[in-house]
Structure formats: structure tokens, C-alpha cells
Amino acid sequence: MIRIEIHGWQPGLMKVSHTQLLQEYAGLGLRDAHSATNHLLDGNVLSFEVSDCQMANTALKEFARIGAYARCSPASEPCA
């Protein structure tokens, strides 16, 4: 499993899209994904796991596209 951390955002973060991406990649329901987005906006780090490197790389690109700062956790499995 690959752990992804979302640790910040750029001004103009697309909050609705962020919530939708959390639903897609973290497997959260709407209520939990919305709460997680608000948790991030309060200055907290979010983390979740995806199954493989391809999914992790896709998720990182998608979060960057909407203005979120995301990375693979240093303690996560390395992607080749």
C-alpha cells in the first residue's frame, strides 16, 4: 500500500473537486470527504492509502491539478 499525505493547498483550492477526489481515491463517503477537506483547510495533514504506485501517481497529479499539495509518505512503500 502507498500512503499519500495532503499537507497544504494553494490559494484557490478547488474544494468541491478536492472532496470528490477524496471520495474517489480515499474511498470516503461524501460527509467524511467534506469533513476531511475542512480538516485540511484548518491546517491539518490528511493521509490515506492507495493500492499501487500507478494509482498513487495519478492521485498526486489530480490533487496538484486542483491546487492541493500532496506527496507520498516517506514511510510508505517506494514506487519504482
Secondary structure, DSSP 8 states (H G I E B T S, - for coil): -EEEEEEEE-TT--HHHHHHHIIIII---HHHHHHHHHHHHTT--EEEEESSHHHHHHHHHHHHHHTEEEEE-TTS----
